[in-house]
Amino acid sequence: MKDLVTIGLDGTLQSLSAALWAAREAELRQARLRLLHAWIPPAPQPTRAPPGEAAQDYRPDRITDEARAVVVSSHPGLPVDVSLVPGDPLDALAKAAEQSDLLVLGSRGLGAAARFTLGEIGLELVTRTAVPTVLVRAQQDTPARIGSSSVAVGVSLHAACDGLLAFAFETAARRAVALRAVHGRRLCAYAYNRGGGVDRTAAEESLQIARHELAAVLRPWRGKFPDVHVDEQVILESPAPALLHGTANAELLVVGRRHRGHLLPPRIGHVVQAAVHHAPCPVAIVPYD
């Protein structure tokens, strides 16, 4: 454990919301919070050409100063570090992630100053990091969201996911909330009759099998975290929509991403894509082998 949570800032409302989320998480972990802003310095202007207005107005320290003021006012006892990096933002954040237990980013970008943390570029960064990354949109860290009663985790059952479940159980335990384990399963072909309808007996059989498998995967983790209440949900539909349907009122959605260095190009998968773009709460993306 490095006892460090890093938040990537770009001066938007999204990154301020992410900073508040990261501050609360760092407090729960009893860790330090690092406010990081990286930017590519503007190219030198020709001697006779006046500097552009954006170059005159842009001061990287304003972004970190604003975020620090917001964080300190809400979490006065939290140790906060500031890091200003003149260089490629993706490289800076990838390096910072290696030194951190958790990387936090805003999930949408506004303006041209530094869109590095957000949108499709943010998803590119997710594929380069080997630590959990949390994406937060503006207004997702409201008191109502914080007061939600559970953390949700998507469980596939088709791959080893110890790292994913460890993160989910530890997060629920720190926040003293329930853990909602959601598994989506498509019906087998034999569950459909010739008319295109669903055979109830076959569907119920598939549901019971999935419930048994999910319970078996979660059983050792229940033993390790006896104080975490676990709500097991099996939804008979494709994993991505099932996961989104199972996140109502969750304060955090935890999803897994297979982390394999030989995959070229690296990818995050359609379930993570759906969660990032459509989940009503912050999304934690946890890499696993």
Backbone torsions as a table, in degrees:
resi	resn	phi	psi	omega
1	MET	NA	132.9	-179.2
2	LYS	-97.2	-10.7	179.5
3	ASP	53.5	45.1	-179.2
4	LEU	-144.5	128.4	173.2
5	VAL	-112.8	127.5	-179.1
6	THR	-109.6	133.3	175.5
7	ILE	-115.4	127.5	175.4
8	GLY	-88.1	125.8	-175.3
9	LEU	-111.9	145.9	174.2
10	ASP	-137.6	10.2	175.9
11	GLY	87.4	3.5	-179.3
12	THR	-93.8	167.4	174.1
13	LEU	-61.0	-33.9	179.3
14	GLN	-61.5	-43.9	-177.8
15	SER	-72.3	-28.8	174.8
16	LEU	-67.6	-41.2	175.0
17	SER	-61.6	-41.8	178.2
18	ALA	-63.7	-36.7	179.2
19	ALA	-63.7	-41.2	177.9
20	LEU	-65.6	-40.5	177.4
21	TRP	-62.4	-45.4	-179.0
22	ALA	-64.0	-36.8	179.8
23	ALA	-63.6	-44.2	178.8
24	ARG	-64.2	-40.7	179.9
25	GLU	-65.0	-42.7	178.3
26	ALA	-61.9	-39.0	178.3
27	GLU	-63.5	-43.5	178.8
28	LEU	-64.0	-34.0	-179.7
29	ARG	-84.9	-6.7	-172.8
30	GLN	55.8	47.6	-177.0
31	ALA	-118.9	170.4	173.7
32	ARG	-84.3	154.5	175.2
33	LEU	-112.3	129.2	176.3
34	ARG	-110.7	122.8	175.4
35	LEU	-93.4	114.8	-175.5
36	LEU	-119.4	130.0	172.0
37	HIS	-129.2	126.5	177.6
38	ALA	-123.2	146.0	-178.2
39	TRP	-152.4	153.7	175.9
40	ILE	-90.6	115.3	-179.1
41	PRO	-58.5	143.4	179.7
42	PRO	-64.3	150.4	178.1
43	ALA	-64.8	146.7	178.8
44	PRO	-57.2	138.7	179.1
45	GLN	-81.7	148.3	172.3
46	PRO	-56.0	150.5	-173.0
47	THR	-54.0	-43.1	-175.0
48	ARG	-88.7	-10.6	-177.2
49	ALA	-86.2	132.7	177.9
50	PRO	-69.5	146.0	178.8
51	PRO	-63.5	145.9	-179.6
52	GLY	-66.1	158.2	-178.6
53	GLU	-62.4	-40.4	-178.7
54	ALA	-64.1	-39.1	-179.8
55	ALA	-66.4	-35.6	179.9
56	GLN	-68.1	-39.6	-173.3
57	ASP	-85.4	-19.7	-171.2
58	TYR	-80.5	117.1	175.5
59	ARG	-128.9	110.8	-176.7
60	PRO	-57.0	-35.1	-176.4
61	ASP	-66.7	-22.9	176.8
62	ARG	-61.5	-38.5	-177.5
63	ILE	-65.4	-47.2	-179.6
64	THR	-71.9	-34.5	178.6
65	ASP	-63.4	-43.0	179.5
66	GLU	-63.2	-46.0	-179.4
67	ALA	-65.1	-40.1	179.8
68	ARG	-62.4	-42.5	179.8
69	ALA	-61.9	-42.3	179.6
70	VAL	-65.3	-43.5	-178.4
71	VAL	-66.8	-47.0	-176.7
72	VAL	-64.0	-34.8	179.5
73	SER	-67.7	-30.8	-179.2
74	SER	-92.0	-28.8	-176.9
75	HIS	-134.6	72.9	-170.3
76	PRO	-62.7	-25.9	-177.4
77	GLY	-94.2	2.5	-174.5
78	LEU	-80.4	127.9	175.4
79	PRO	-70.3	127.2	-174.8
80	VAL	-125.9	129.2	173.5
81	ASP	-107.9	152.5	177.6
82	VAL	-121.8	133.0	179.3
83	SER	-131.1	119.0	176.1
84	LEU	-110.4	120.7	-173.4
85	VAL	-123.1	108.6	174.2
86	PRO	-80.0	99.5	-177.7
87	GLY	172.8	-174.7	-177.7
88	ASP	-61.5	121.3	-176.2
89	PRO	-61.6	-39.3	179.8
90	LEU	-61.1	-45.4	179.5
91	ASP	-64.6	-41.1	-178.7
92	ALA	-63.5	-43.5	-179.0
93	LEU	-71.9	-36.5	177.6
94	ALA	-63.1	-41.3	177.6
95	LYS	-67.2	-40.9	179.0
96	ALA	-63.6	-35.8	180.0
97	ALA	-62.0	-36.5	179.8
98	GLU	-63.1	-24.9	-178.1
99	GLN	-95.9	3.9	-171.6
100	SER	-122.5	160.5	171.0
101	ASP	-85.2	-25.1	-175.6
102	LEU	-153.0	139.8	175.0
103	LEU	-114.4	132.8	-178.6
104	VAL	-122.4	135.5	-178.4
105	LEU	-137.5	155.6	167.0
106	GLY	-75.5	156.5	-173.4
107	SER	-111.5	6.5	172.8
108	ARG	-144.2	148.4	-177.3
109	GLY	-117.8	145.7	175.0
110	LEU	-130.5	138.9	176.6
111	GLY	84.8	165.6	-174.1
112	ALA	-102.1	-0.6	-173.9
113	ALA	-61.0	-50.7	-179.4
114	ALA	-163.3	94.3	-178.5
115	ARG	-89.2	13.8	-169.4
116	PHE	-60.4	-31.3	-173.0
117	THR	-85.3	-8.5	-162.1
118	LEU	-125.4	169.3	174.4
119	GLY	59.4	-145.9	-177.6
120	GLU	-64.6	-31.8	178.4
121	ILE	-67.1	-37.3	175.8
122	GLY	-62.1	-38.7	177.6
123	LEU	-66.8	-33.7	175.2
124	GLU	-62.8	-40.2	178.3
125	LEU	-63.3	-38.9	179.7
126	VAL	-56.8	-37.5	-178.7
127	THR	-72.1	-13.8	-177.0
128	ARG	-99.2	-7.2	-175.1
129	THR	-105.5	147.1	178.7
130	ALA	-106.6	12.6	177.8
131	VAL	-119.1	158.4	177.4
132	PRO	-59.0	140.3	-180.0
133	THR	-126.0	132.6	-179.9
134	VAL	-111.8	129.7	177.5
135	LEU	-107.3	128.4	-175.2
136	VAL	-127.2	129.8	173.5
137	ARG	-92.8	163.9	178.7
138	ALA	-59.5	142.1	177.4
139	GLN	69.5	10.2	177.6
140	GLN	-83.3	-12.0	-178.4
141	ASP	-104.9	40.3	179.7
142	THR	-76.3	162.2	177.9
143	PRO	-56.3	-36.2	179.8
144	ALA	-64.5	-39.9	179.4
145	ARG	-68.4	-41.6	178.8
146	ILE	-62.5	-33.9	-178.4
147	GLY	-80.6	4.1	179.2
148	SER	-63.1	161.4	-166.9
149	SER	-100.4	5.6	-175.9
150	SER	-158.6	159.6	165.3
151	VAL	-107.6	134.9	-179.9
152	ALA	-105.5	143.4	176.8
153	VAL	-135.0	135.3	175.8
154	GLY	-89.1	126.4	-177.3
155	VAL	-118.0	122.1	-175.0
156	SER	-87.6	-31.4	-177.8
157	LEU	71.3	-1.8	-178.2
158	HIS	-105.4	2.9	-179.2
159	ALA	-151.7	154.4	175.5
160	ALA	-63.4	128.7	-175.1
161	CYS	-138.0	40.6	-179.5
162	ASP	-61.0	-42.1	179.7
163	GLY	-62.2	-39.5	178.8
164	LEU	-63.7	-48.5	-177.4
165	LEU	-70.6	-34.4	176.3
166	ALA	-61.1	-45.8	178.9
167	PHE	-61.9	-45.1	-177.0
168	ALA	-64.5	-46.7	-179.3
169	PHE	-66.7	-41.7	179.5
170	GLU	-63.4	-39.4	179.7
171	THR	-66.0	-44.8	178.2
172	ALA	-63.1	-39.2	-180.0
173	ALA	-65.6	-43.1	179.4
174	ARG	-62.4	-36.7	-176.9
175	ARG	-89.8	-5.3	179.9
176	ALA	56.8	46.0	177.5
177	VAL	-127.5	169.1	178.4
178	ALA	-74.0	157.6	174.6
179	LEU	-111.1	125.0	178.5
180	ARG	-103.4	110.2	-179.4
181	ALA	-95.7	115.1	-173.2
182	VAL	-112.5	128.5	175.9
183	HIS	-126.0	125.3	175.8
184	GLY	-101.5	133.3	-178.3
185	ARG	-135.5	126.5	174.8
186	ARG	-72.9	144.3	175.7
187	LEU	-70.0	143.2	175.6
188	CYS	-69.0	159.7	-177.1
189	ALA	-58.9	-34.9	-176.3
190	TYR	-71.1	-10.7	179.4
191	ALA	-77.6	-8.6	-179.7
192	TYR	-103.6	137.3	177.3
193	ASN	-88.0	178.8	-175.2
194	ARG	-63.6	-26.0	180.0
195	GLY	-84.5	0.7	180.0
196	GLY	91.4	-3.0	178.1
197	GLY	-83.1	173.3	-178.0
198	VAL	-100.5	129.6	175.2
199	ASP	-75.8	117.6	-173.3
200	ARG	-62.5	-37.7	-179.5
201	THR	-65.0	-44.5	179.7
202	ALA	-66.3	-39.0	179.3
203	ALA	-65.3	-42.0	179.6
204	GLU	-65.9	-36.8	177.4
205	GLU	-63.8	-44.5	178.7
206	SER	-62.5	-40.1	179.9
207	LEU	-64.2	-43.6	-179.0
208	GLN	-66.7	-38.7	177.6
209	ILE	-62.3	-45.5	-179.5
210	ALA	-63.9	-41.1	178.4
211	ARG	-62.6	-40.7	178.6
212	HIS	-63.5	-43.6	-179.1
213	GLU	-66.6	-41.0	179.4
214	LEU	-65.1	-42.8	179.2
215	ALA	-61.3	-38.4	-179.6
216	ALA	-65.9	-40.0	179.4
217	VAL	-66.8	-37.9	-175.2
218	LEU	-83.9	-17.5	-172.9
219	ARG	-56.0	-49.3	180.0
220	PRO	-64.4	-30.2	179.9
221	TRP	-74.9	-32.6	173.1
222	ARG	-60.9	-38.3	179.0
223	GLY	-66.5	-36.8	179.6
224	LYS	-74.2	-28.4	-177.7
225	PHE	-126.4	69.6	-175.7
226	PRO	-64.7	-20.3	-177.9
227	ASP	-87.1	-6.1	179.5
228	VAL	-91.6	118.1	175.0
229	HIS	-74.7	130.1	-176.7
230	VAL	-115.2	125.9	176.3
231	ASP	-106.7	111.2	-178.0
232	GLU	-92.1	126.5	-178.8
233	GLN	-128.3	124.5	172.0
234	VAL	-112.9	124.2	-178.2
235	ILE	-119.2	125.3	-176.1
236	LEU	-83.2	75.0	171.9
237	GLU	-160.6	177.0	-177.7
238	SER	-57.6	149.4	-173.5
239	PRO	-56.5	-43.1	-175.7
240	ALA	-63.2	-54.9	178.5
241	PRO	-65.3	-33.3	178.2
242	ALA	-61.6	-42.5	-179.5
243	LEU	-64.8	-42.3	179.5
244	LEU	-65.9	-37.7	177.8
245	HIS	-67.6	-25.1	-177.2
246	GLY	-91.7	6.5	-176.0
247	THR	-103.9	8.6	-178.9
248	ALA	-56.1	127.8	177.6
249	ASN	66.7	9.9	175.1
250	ALA	-76.5	146.1	177.9
251	GLU	-90.3	-12.2	177.4
252	LEU	-158.2	138.6	173.5
253	LEU	-111.1	128.1	-179.0
254	VAL	-109.8	124.0	178.2
255	VAL	-128.8	156.3	-178.6
256	GLY	-103.3	151.7	175.4
257	ARG	-133.0	124.9	178.4
258	ARG	-65.1	124.3	-177.5
259	HIS	-108.5	101.7	178.8
260	ARG	-130.7	121.0	-175.5
261	GLY	-65.1	-20.5	-175.3
262	HIS	-89.7	-1.8	179.1
263	LEU	-76.3	119.8	178.8
264	LEU	-128.3	121.4	-8.5
265	PRO	-76.3	157.1	176.5
266	PRO	-64.9	148.6	-178.6
267	ARG	-140.6	160.4	-176.3
268	ILE	-108.4	-15.3	177.5
269	GLY	90.3	156.9	-173.7
270	HIS	-72.6	-27.2	179.5
271	VAL	-68.0	-44.7	178.0
272	VAL	-65.2	-41.3	177.1
273	GLN	-56.0	-47.8	-178.8
274	ALA	-63.5	-41.2	-179.3
275	ALA	-64.0	-46.1	-177.5
276	VAL	-62.3	-41.7	-173.7
277	HIS	-85.2	-22.7	-171.0
278	HIS	-126.4	-12.3	-178.2
279	ALA	-66.1	140.6	-178.3
280	PRO	-82.4	6.6	-177.1
281	CYS	-138.8	169.6	174.2
282	PRO	-56.2	149.6	-176.5
283	VAL	-121.1	125.1	174.5
284	ALA	-100.0	124.2	179.7
285	ILE	-106.2	116.3	-172.9
286	VAL	-110.7	117.9	178.4
287	PRO	-74.9	145.7	175.0
288	TYR	-146.2	155.2	-179.4
289	ASP	-84.8	NA	NA
